[in-house]
Amino acid sequence: MLIQDIQSGRISLPLRHPFKTALRTVDAIEDVVVRVVSDTGEVGYGEAPPTAVITGDTIGSIECAIRDFIRPALLGMEVEDLDGIMGRLHSCIQKNTSAKAAVDMAVYDLYGKRFGAPLYQLLGGARKSFETDITISVNPIEEMVRDSLEAVERGYRILKVKVGKEGAKDVERIAAVREAVGPQIRIRVDANQGWTAKEAVPIISAMEDRGLDIELVEQPVSAHDIDGMAAITRQVRTPILADESVFSPADAVDIIRRGAADLINIKLMKTGGIWQALKICDVAEIYGVECMIGCMLESRLSVAAAAHLAAGRSVITRADLDGPSLCSVDPYTGGPVFREAQISMSDDPGVGVDHVPCPAWT
């Protein structure tokens, strides 16, 4: 099976509610979709969101990277030659991890179809279903409480609550959510780099002292402040999850060796796809560190690929794959089944998504 063509297009999907973090506010998913066409007629699909504040990638840069660098490098290669394909993919252009991720997952989709097996089975087959959290955007307290209660009514037992905008007031946000949802709901806190190390320690300590029972705190400080994050990790009891600080396997090794975090958050748009994400899984297993699988503002197309990785590897013990649940419409068919908090793998070969509406492929 040879790669005959690589094409891209655009999709736009409205969100149920505006997505607000310490870094940005978004009203709709505006992503690049990719299809890799083989000489047998099989097609693999991928997706890339333009998350400039985190990855540096825009819609224009993603399309340019695929059209001018990745496509010429991969045409004519055998899908079975995964190492060869991924070697070229990651060497033909530096950075541009979102563009690489979209093509990577499309190739893995074809790889699964080539062997007639669901991708998660080829990646390890650790589980067939798992549970995801749902994101609660940073807003006035009463709005966050309302959104949290709505999520619980929809069946979510794990909330990832965004903070990081107003320092100490974040403690009140979490306290209000905890009081509203009760003790049975798990709460994860995501500061999205919004605090300084000096702010983070007293904020997290205050949450601990008030008995808010926080499962973890994600990326409390700037992605580059590894020393600051290490200091926080040493001084608080709550586990710290490194997100924006970890793009590559080398980043994961550095974070773990320096004791800068207790957990690693893997996102395909940071790693450049499944191939590099698997290496982070290997690193984490060697050091005995658990991982979370996360996503950017992505639709079910690329979140499905992340779900296959989560189902494939046992070192991934937590999931933040709520992208499809944040969308108000779902135009896709096939692949993993997303029933609010529950994600179940199907027997469809590859990633499994078999209908990708796109006005124009180029």
DOVEXBA-324529 format. One line per field, with one value per residue: x, y negated, z of N, C-alpha, C in turn. Coordinates in steps of 0.1 Angstrom, whole numbers, m for minus. Each point is the difference from the previous one (the first is absolute). Last residue first. Layout:
npx: (X_...)
npy: (Y_...)
npz: (Z_...)
capx: (X_...)
capy: (Y_...)
capz: (Z_...)
cpx: (X_...)
cpy: (Y_...)
cpz: (Z_...)
//
This chain:
npx: (m77_m58_m50_m41_m8_m13_5_m6_14_29_29_50_22_m33_m44_m27_m8_0_m14_m8_m30_m20_m35_m8_26_28_36_4_m34_m25_m11_m10_m17_m11_3_47_29_9_36_44_23_38_37_16_35_33_42_33_m11_m12_m30_m38_9_8_m37_m23_15_m17_m42_m5_0_m42_m37_10_29_32_36_19_20_17_35_34_41_47_43_40_0_m39_m4_20_m23_m34_12_5_m38_m15_17_m24_m44_m5_18_2_m34_m45_m20_0_7_19_21_17_20_37_43_45_38_1_m39_m4_26_m14_m34_11_16_m31_m34_m26_m11_m10_m47_m22_3_m17_m1_m22_m6_17_39_44_29_m14_8_42_9_m15_27_36_m8_m20_m16_m48_m30_m31_m29_m16_m32_m17_m32_m33_m29_m27_m9_14_26_48_19_m2_32_43_8_10_43_36_3_19_45_15_m30_m43_m29_2_m33_m27_m32_m20_m37_m35_m43_m44_m27_m13_m32_m19_1_38_42_7_14_46_31_5_24_46_19_13_45_22_m15_m2_1_m33_m38_m15_m20_m27_m30_m37_m45_m44_m35_m8_38_13_m22_15_36_m7_m15_32_27_m19_2_41_24_32_31_m11_m4_2_2_17_4_6_0_7_19_54_48_27_37_7_m28_m46_m24_m17_m33_m1_14_40_5_m20_23_30_m17_m6_39_14_m21_16_39_m6_m12_34_32_m12_4_43_39_53_39_8_10_5_m35_m23_25_3_m38_m7_24_m14_m37_m14_m37_m22_28_14_m6_m6_12_22_m24_m35_10_12_m29_m48_m9_10_m28_m41_1_5_m39_m30_27_37_28_m10_m28_m28_m22_m31_m33_m13_m7_m8_m10_m7_3_m14_1_8_42_41_m4_m7_m11_m20_m18_m17_m3_m29_m30_m42_m23_m4_42_43_49_38_m13_m45_m50_m40_m56_m43_m17_26_10_27_27_44_35_43_40_34_36_13_16_22_m1_1)
npy: (m200_2_m18_m2_35_42_53_55_43_16_30_11_41_37_16_14_m32_m28_m38_m38_m35_m39_m16_28_17_39_15_11_m16_m40_m58_m49_m29_m47_m33_2_15_46_21_m4_20_29_11_43_39_34_20_32_40_4_2_m30_m46_m12_m7_m40_m37_m5_m20_m47_m25_m5_m24_m51_m42_m35_20_42_47_42_17_31_21_24_27_7_21_m8_m41_m4_17_m26_m33_12_2_m39_m12_17_m17_m54_m45_m22_m30_9_40_7_15_m7_18_0_m14_m43_m22_26_14_36_2_m31_7_34_m11_m26_23_20_m36_m40_m26_m36_m13_27_25_7_12_13_m9_m15_m40_m21_16_m12_m45_m12_11_m29_m37_8_1_m34_m10_0_m29_9_33_50_35_30_38_23_m25_m16_m33_m20_m38_m5_6_m36_m34_6_m12_m45_m16_10_m23_m45_m7_14_m20_2_16_42_35_26_42_44_41_35_39_19_12_m32_m45_m39_m47_m16_m4_m38_m39_m4_m12_m46_m26_m1_m29_m46_m16_m11_m13_25_51_48_43_54_52_47_50_30_m3_m1_m36_m30_m22_m39_m40_m23_m28_m43_m34_m21_m34_m43_m28_m23_m26_16_40_52_54_53_56_56_55_58_53_53_38_16_10_2_m14_m23_19_0_m41_m12_32_33_18_m13_m41_m37_m23_m32_m42_m33_m22_m37_m40_m24_m28_m43_m36_m17_m32_m46_m22_m14_m34_m8_4_30_39_38_28_29_37_38_28_33_40_32_28_32_20_m25_m17_m40_m38_m51_m31_m44_m38_m18_m28_m47_m34_5_1_m39_m37_m2_m13_m46_m29_0_m4_7_2_23_m18_m37_5_36_25_53_49_56_49_52_38_39_37_20_18_m25_m38_m48_m36_m48_m42_m51_m46_m38_m29_m3_m34_m36_m20_m27_0_6_19_25_17_9_m2_28_35_3_5_9_6_15_10_23_33_45_37_50_44_43_54_57)
npz: (m11_8_20_27_40_39_12_17_17_48_25_10_m18_m13_28_39_45_50_39_42_36_22_m33_m35_m48_m31_m42_m51_m41_m25_4_10_45_35_34_31_35_6_m25_19_40_24_37_37_28_8_m32_m6_m25_m54_m40_0_m6_m44_m28_3_m25_m43_m4_0_m40_m22_21_9_24_28_30_30_31_37_42_35_38_18_8_m30_m42_m25_m23_m43_m37_m18_m30_m45_m28_m21_m43_m37_m11_m11_4_45_18_m11_20_54_56_53_51_57_41_m1_0_7_m28_m32_m27_m36_m39_m32_m30_m38_m37_m30_m18_9_49_30_3_33_52_53_57_52_53_42_5_m6_m37_m44_m14_m17_m44_m33_m10_m28_m46_m36_m45_m11_35_42_22_m18_18_45_29_27_40_43_38_46_21_m2_m43_m30_6_m18_m45_m8_13_m30_m43_m9_m10_m42_m38_m34_m37_m31_m3_36_20_33_16_28_11_28_38_37_m12_m26_12_26_m23_m27_21_12_m33_m10_30_m3_m32_8_7_m44_m45_m43_m1_m3_m12_6_m8_18_5_0_m37_m23_m7_35_16_m22_11_38_m5_m19_30_28_m18_m3_38_9_m40_m35_m30_m16_m1_m22_4_1_m8_m5_m25_m29_m20_13_m5_m46_m34_m44_m35_10_m6_m44_m28_m42_m46_m27_m25_22_34_m14_m14_33_14_m24_11_38_m7_m19_28_29_m16_0_41_16_m12_5_m33_m46_m24_30_20_m31_m15_28_3_m34_3_32_m12_m39_m23_m35_m43_m36_m32_14_37_1_m19_27_37_m7_m20_14_47_25_m5_24_45_10_m2_36_44_45_42_44_35_m12_m43_m24_m39_m16_m28_m20_m35_m28_m44_m41_m47_m43_m19_2_39_32_43_24_39_25_35_30_38_40_36_33_36_30_34_33_44_m11_m25_m40_m13_m11_m26_m47_m56_m47_m51_m37_m46_m32_m32_m19_m26_m29_m14_30_6_9)
capx: (10_13_9_m5_9_m5_5_m6_m1_m9_m14_m7_6_14_4_8_m8_6_2_5_5_12_3_m12_1_m13_m4_11_10_m5_8_m3_9_m4_m14_m6_m1_m11_m13_m2_m14_m4_m7_m3_m10_m10_m9_6_m4_11_11_m4_m4_13_7_m7_5_14_m1_m1_14_9_1_m13_m1_m13_m2_m2_m8_m1_m14_m3_m13_m8_m11_2_13_0_m8_8_11_m6_m2_13_3_m7_8_14_0_m7_2_11_13_4_6_m9_4_m12_2_m8_m3_m15_m8_m11_1_13_0_m10_5_12_m5_m6_11_5_8_m3_4_15_7_m7_7_0_1_8_m8_m4_m14_m5_7_m2_m14_m1_6_m9_m12_5_2_4_14_6_4_9_m3_9_7_1_13_7_3_2_m7_m5_m14_m4_3_m9_m13_m1_m2_m13_m11_2_m5_m14_m3_3_15_5_m5_12_4_4_9_1_13_3_14_5_1_13_1_m1_m11_m12_m1_m3_m14_m8_0_m6_m14_m3_m2_m15_m6_8_m1_m1_12_3_10_m4_13_0_13_5_14_6_2_m13_m3_9_m5_m12_4_6_m11_m8_7_0_m14_m2_m5_m11_1_8_m8_6_m5_m5_7_m8_5_m8_m9_m14_m1_m13_2_8_14_6_4_13_m1_m2_m14_1_9_m8_m10_8_3_m13_m4_8_m5_m12_3_5_m12_m10_6_0_m14_m4_m12_m12_1_m2_m2_13_6_m10_m1_13_1_m10_5_12_m3_13_5_m7_m8_5_7_m7_m6_9_10_m5_m3_11_13_1_m4_9_12_m2_m2_13_9_m6_m12_m6_5_9_6_5_12_1_10_m5_9_m5_6_m4_2_3_m3_m13_m11_m2_9_m6_11_m2_10_m1_4_11_4_11_m3_m14_m3_m14_m8_7_8_11_8_11_13_3_m12_1_m3_m10_m4_m13_m3_m12_m5_m9_m3_m3_m2_m6_8_m9)
capy: (m5_6_1_m7_m11_m10_m13_m10_3_m10_4_m9_m13_0_m6_9_9_2_14_2_13_3_m9_m2_m10_m6_1_m2_10_13_12_4_10_9_1_m4_m15_m4_2_m8_m5_1_m13_m5_m10_4_m11_m11_0_0_9_14_2_0_13_10_m1_5_14_5_2_6_14_7_9_m1_m14_m5_m12_m4_m4_m11_1_m12_3_m7_3_13_0_m7_9_11_m6_m1_13_2_m6_6_12_12_2_10_m3_m13_2_m5_2_m1_m6_6_14_3_m12_0_m12_0_11_m3_m11_4_9_m8_m6_9_11_2_12_2_m7_0_m8_6_m10_3_3_14_3_m6_3_14_2_m5_10_11_m4_m1_13_m1_0_12_m1_m12_m12_m11_1_m14_m4_11_m1_13_0_13_0_m3_12_10_m4_3_15_3_m4_7_13_0_m6_10_1_m5_m13_m9_m4_m15_m3_m15_m3_m13_m3_m4_11_7_10_13_2_m1_12_12_m1_2_14_7_m2_8_13_2_6_3_m10_m14_m7_m12_m9_m14_m7_m13_m7_2_m1_13_8_5_11_11_5_7_12_9_5_9_13_7_6_12_m4_m10_m10_m12_m11_m13_m11_m11_m13_m12_m8_m12_m3_0_0_7_7_m8_m1_14_2_m5_m13_0_4_13_10_5_9_11_9_5_10_11_5_8_12_10_4_9_14_6_2_13_3_m4_m1_m13_m9_m6_m8_m10_m11_m6_m10_m11_m8_m7_m11_m5_10_m2_11_9_12_6_13_9_5_8_13_8_m3_m2_12_11_m2_4_14_8_m2_8_m7_3_m10_7_11_m4_m8_m4_m11_m13_m9_m13_m7_m13_m2_m14_m2_m7_10_5_10_10_6_14_6_14_6_9_m3_8_11_2_5_3_m4_m4_m11_3_m10_7_m5_m12_m2_5_m9_5_m10_2_m6_m9_m7_m11_m5_m14_m6_m14_m11_m12)
capz: (m9_3_m11_m12_m2_m9_4_m8_m14_m5_m1_9_0_m2_m13_m7_m10_m13_m3_m13_m4_7_11_7_11_3_14_10_2_3_m4_m14_m3_m11_0_m12_0_9_m6_m12_0_m14_m2_m13_1_10_m1_8_14_9_m3_2_14_8_m3_7_14_m1_m2_14_6_m10_2_m2_m12_m4_m2_m14_m1_m14_m5_m10_m7_1_8_13_5_6_12_11_4_7_13_7_5_12_11_0_8_m3_m14_m3_5_m7_m14_m10_m14_m9_m13_m11_4_0_m3_10_9_7_10_11_8_8_11_10_7_10_m6_m14_m6_2_m10_m13_m10_m13_m11_m12_m12_0_2_11_12_2_4_13_9_1_8_14_5_13_1_m5_m14_m4_8_m5_m13_m5_m5_m5_m14_m6_m13_m2_0_14_8_m4_6_14_1_m5_9_12_m1_2_14_10_2_13_4_1_m13_0_m10_m1_m5_m5_0_m13_m8_2_11_m6_m8_8_9_m8_m4_12_2_m11_2_11_m5_m2_12_11_11_m5_m4_9_m5_1_m1_m5_1_14_2_3_m13_m4_9_m4_m13_3_7_m10_m9_8_0_m13_m2_8_13_m1_11_m3_4_4_m8_7_m1_4_11_3_m10_5_14_4_13_9_m5_1_14_3_6_14_3_6_m7_m11_6_5_m11_m4_9_m4_m13_3_8_m10_m9_7_1_m14_m3_6_m8_8_14_5_m12_m4_11_5_m10_m1_11_m2_m10_5_10_4_9_13_4_10_m5_m12_3_7_m9_m11_4_6_m5_m15_m6_4_m7_m14_m1_2_m11_m11_m5_m13_m10_m9_6_13_m1_14_1_4_7_3_12_3_14_4_14_1_0_m14_m4_m9_m7_m4_m10_m1_m13_m1_m14_m5_m9_m2_m14_0_m12_m12_3_9_6_7_m2_8_9_13_11_8_10_6_12_m1_12_m2_13_1_m13_1_m2_0)
cpx: (13_10_14_10_m4_10_m5_5_m7_0_m9_m15_m6_6_15_4_10_m9_5_3_5_6_14_2_m14_2_m14_m5_10_12_m8_6_m2_11_m5_m15_m6_m1_m12_m13_m3_m14_m3_m7_m3_m11_m12_m9_6_m5_10_11_m4_m3_13_6_m6_6_14_m1_m1_14_10_2_m14_m2_m15_m1_m2_m10_1_m15_m2_m13_m9_m12_2_13_0_m7_8_11_m6_m1_14_3_m7_8_15_2_m7_2_11_13_4_6_m11_5_m13_3_m6_m1_m15_m9_m10_1_13_1_m9_5_11_m5_m5_12_4_6_m5_5_15_8_m7_7_1_0_9_m7_m3_m15_m8_6_m3_m14_m1_6_m9_m12_4_1_6_15_7_4_8_m3_7_8_m2_14_9_2_2_m8_m7_m16_m5_1_m11_m13_m1_m3_m14_m11_0_m5_m14_m3_2_16_6_m4_11_5_2_11_1_15_2_15_6_3_13_1_m2_m13_m12_m1_m5_m15_m9_m1_m8_m15_m3_m3_m15_m9_7_1_m1_12_1_11_m3_14_0_13_3_15_8_1_m14_m3_8_m6_m12_4_5_m12_m7_7_m1_m14_m4_m3_m9_1_8_m11_5_m7_m6_8_m8_7_m9_m9_m15_m2_m12_2_9_14_5_4_14_m2_m3_m14_m1_8_m9_m10_7_1_m14_m3_7_m7_m12_3_4_m11_m10_5_m2_m15_m6_m13_m13_0_m2_m2_13_6_m9_0_14_2_m8_5_12_m2_14_6_m6_m10_5_9_m6_m6_9_12_m5_m4_11_14_2_m4_10_13_m2_m2_13_9_m6_m12_m6_7_11_7_6_12_0_11_m7_10_m5_8_m3_2_4_m4_m13_m10_m2_10_m6_13_m5_9_m2_3_13_2_14_m3_m15_m4_m15_m9_7_8_10_10_11_13_1_m13_1_m3_m11_m3_m14_m3_m12_m5_m7_m2_m2_0_m8_9)
cpy: (7_m5_6_2_m6_m12_m11_m14_m11_0_m11_2_m8_m14_0_m5_10_10_2_14_1_13_4_m8_m2_m9_m7_1_m3_9_13_13_6_10_9_1_m5_m15_m5_2_m8_m5_m2_m14_m6_m10_4_m13_m11_m2_1_10_14_3_1_14_11_1_7_16_5_3_7_15_7_8_m2_m15_m4_m11_m2_m2_m12_2_m12_2_m7_3_14_0_m6_9_11_m6_0_14_2_m6_6_12_14_1_9_m6_m12_2_m6_1_0_m7_8_15_3_m12_m1_m12_0_11_m4_m11_5_8_m9_m6_10_13_1_12_1_m7_1_m10_7_m11_3_4_15_3_m4_5_15_2_m5_11_11_m4_0_14_m1_1_13_1_m13_m13_m13_1_m15_m3_12_m1_12_2_13_m1_m2_13_10_m4_4_15_3_m4_8_15_0_m5_10_m1_m5_m14_m11_m5_m15_m2_m15_m1_m14_m4_m3_12_8_11_15_4_0_12_12_0_4_15_7_0_10_14_2_7_5_m10_m14_m7_m12_m10_m15_m6_m13_m7_1_0_13_8_6_13_12_6_9_13_10_6_10_13_7_6_12_m5_m12_m10_m12_m10_m13_m10_m10_m13_m13_m7_m12_m4_1_0_6_7_m7_1_14_3_m5_m14_0_4_14_11_6_10_13_10_6_12_12_6_9_13_10_4_10_14_6_3_14_4_m6_0_m14_m10_m7_m9_m11_m12_m7_m10_m13_m9_m8_m11_m4_9_m2_11_10_12_7_14_10_4_9_14_8_0_0_13_11_m1_4_15_8_m2_9_m7_2_m10_6_12_m3_m9_m6_m11_m13_m8_m14_m5_m15_m1_m15_m2_m6_11_5_10_11_5_14_5_15_4_7_m4_7_12_4_4_3_m6_m6_m12_6_m10_7_m5_m13_m2_8_m9_6_m10_4_m6_m8_m6_m14_m4_m15_m6_m13_m12)
cpz: (3_m10_5_m12_m14_m1_m10_6_m8_m15_m5_m1_11_0_m1_m14_m6_m8_m14_m2_m15_m4_7_12_6_12_3_14_12_1_3_m4_m14_m2_m12_0_m12_1_8_m6_m12_m2_m15_1_m14_2_9_m1_8_15_11_m3_2_14_8_m2_8_14_0_m1_14_7_m9_2_0_m14_m3_0_m14_m1_m15_m1_m9_m9_3_9_14_6_7_13_11_5_10_14_7_6_13_12_2_9_m5_m15_m4_5_m7_m14_m9_m14_m9_m13_m11_4_0_m2_10_9_8_11_12_9_8_12_11_8_11_m5_m14_m7_1_m10_m13_m10_m13_m10_m11_m13_0_3_12_14_3_5_14_9_2_9_15_7_14_1_m5_m15_m5_7_m3_m13_m4_m6_m4_m15_m8_m13_m3_1_14_9_m4_7_15_1_m5_11_14_2_2_14_11_m1_13_6_0_m13_m1_m11_m2_m4_m7_1_m14_m10_m1_10_m5_m8_8_9_m9_m3_12_3_m12_3_11_m6_m2_11_13_12_m4_m6_10_m3_0_m1_m7_3_15_2_3_m13_m4_9_m5_m12_3_6_m11_m9_9_0_m13_m2_8_14_m3_11_m2_4_5_m10_9_m2_2_12_2_m12_5_15_6_14_9_m4_3_15_5_6_15_6_6_m8_m11_6_4_m12_m3_9_m5_m12_3_7_m10_m9_6_0_m14_m4_5_m8_6_15_4_m11_m4_10_4_m10_1_12_m3_m11_4_10_6_11_14_3_11_m5_m12_1_7_m9_m12_2_5_m5_m15_m7_2_m8_m15_m1_1_m12_m11_m4_m14_m10_m9_7_14_2_15_0_4_8_1_12_3_15_4_15_1_m1_m15_m5_m9_m8_m4_m12_1_m15_m3_m15_m4_m9_0_m15_2_m11_m12_3_9_5_8_m4_8_8_13_12_8_10_5_14_m3_13_m3_15_1_m13_3_0)
//
